[in-house]
Amino acid sequence: SQTIHQWPATLVQPVGSPLSLECTVEGTSNPNLYWYRQAAGRGLQLLFYSVGIGQISSEVPQNLSASRPQDRQFILSSKKLLLSDSGFYLCAWSVGGIDYGYTFGSGTRLTVV
Amino acid sequence: QKEVEQDPGPLSVPEGAIVSLNCTYSNSAFQYFMWYRQYSRKGPELLMYTYSSGNKEDGRFTAQVDKSSKYISLFIRDSQPSDSATYLCAMGRNNRLAFGKGNQVVVIP
């Protein structure tokens, strides 16, 4: 069966520090991968999506970047965190079309202090 | 106008009541309609999905889509405290989903 792993679950980082969040998917090949941020009162904001290795599309210009070094690995990074980067970060995957929606990871709650 | 509108106001109901949630959308190109349930500090999980106008039932849950009015609804019958969560509507086209802001539902025992 397919599973998605996302870590860490909670992270507190100082302003200006770097960030690396990792997401891996098991049990499927060539998934579409997504990074979302969820802030209170703002819903789910799509940050990046990827349809294959090395292919990254950015939805919102910001302080963050994403990479897909392997088929089932998706990484969200920042060189210097801002206070506004605080939020709940979710990785998700889908295969082919979205007939069955996305499957989300358990999320990382990032607090930038 | 946002693609998907969902009133995020919290909703409190007594156990056993019917919960009614809805979303409106502006893009008539949406082909897929879904509801996600999200417990506190967890990722959303897919609850219901449908492609066409009409009703779809799954146990105590009914999803309703009205494409002519660009309106979707989720009904939860005989609500239980375990239904307390945030419910997000989502609509898709071209392999992309647009989400509503989510409705927080609290079922009071």
HADDOCK unambig.tbl for C-alpha pairs under 7 A between the chains (distance, minus, plus):
assign (segid A and resid 41 and name CA) (segid B and resid 101 and name CA) 6.67 0.50 0.50
assign (segid A and resid 42 and name CA) (segid B and resid 101 and name CA) 5.92 0.50 0.50
assign (segid A and resid 43 and name CA) (segid B and resid 100 and name CA) 6.36 0.50 0.50
assign (segid A and resid 43 and name CA) (segid B and resid 101 and name CA) 3.87 0.50 0.50
assign (segid A and resid 43 and name CA) (segid B and resid 102 and name CA) 6.47 0.50 0.50
assign (segid A and resid 44 and name CA) (segid B and resid 99 and name CA) 6.30 0.50 0.50
assign (segid A and resid 44 and name CA) (segid B and resid 101 and name CA) 6.79 0.50 0.50
assign (segid A and resid 90 and name CA) (segid B and resid 43 and name CA) 6.81 0.50 0.50
assign (segid A and resid 97 and name CA) (segid B and resid 95 and name CA) 5.42 0.50 0.50
assign (segid A and resid 98 and name CA) (segid B and resid 95 and name CA) 5.31 0.50 0.50
assign (segid A and resid 103 and name CA) (segid B and resid 45 and name CA) 6.82 0.50 0.50
assign (segid A and resid 104 and name CA) (segid B and resid 43 and name CA) 5.65 0.50 0.50
assign (segid A and resid 104 and name CA) (segid B and resid 44 and name CA) 6.14 0.50 0.50
assign (segid A and resid 104 and name CA) (segid B and resid 45 and name CA) 6.76 0.50 0.50
assign (segid A and resid 105 and name CA) (segid B and resid 43 and name CA) 5.68 0.50 0.50
assign (segid A and resid 106 and name CA) (segid B and resid 42 and name CA) 5.13 0.50 0.50
assign (segid A and resid 106 and name CA) (segid B and resid 43 and name CA) 4.51 0.50 0.50
assign (segid A and resid 107 and name CA) (segid B and resid 42 and name CA) 6.41 0.50 0.50
assign (segid A and resid 107 and name CA) (segid B and resid 43 and name CA) 5.71 0.50 0.50
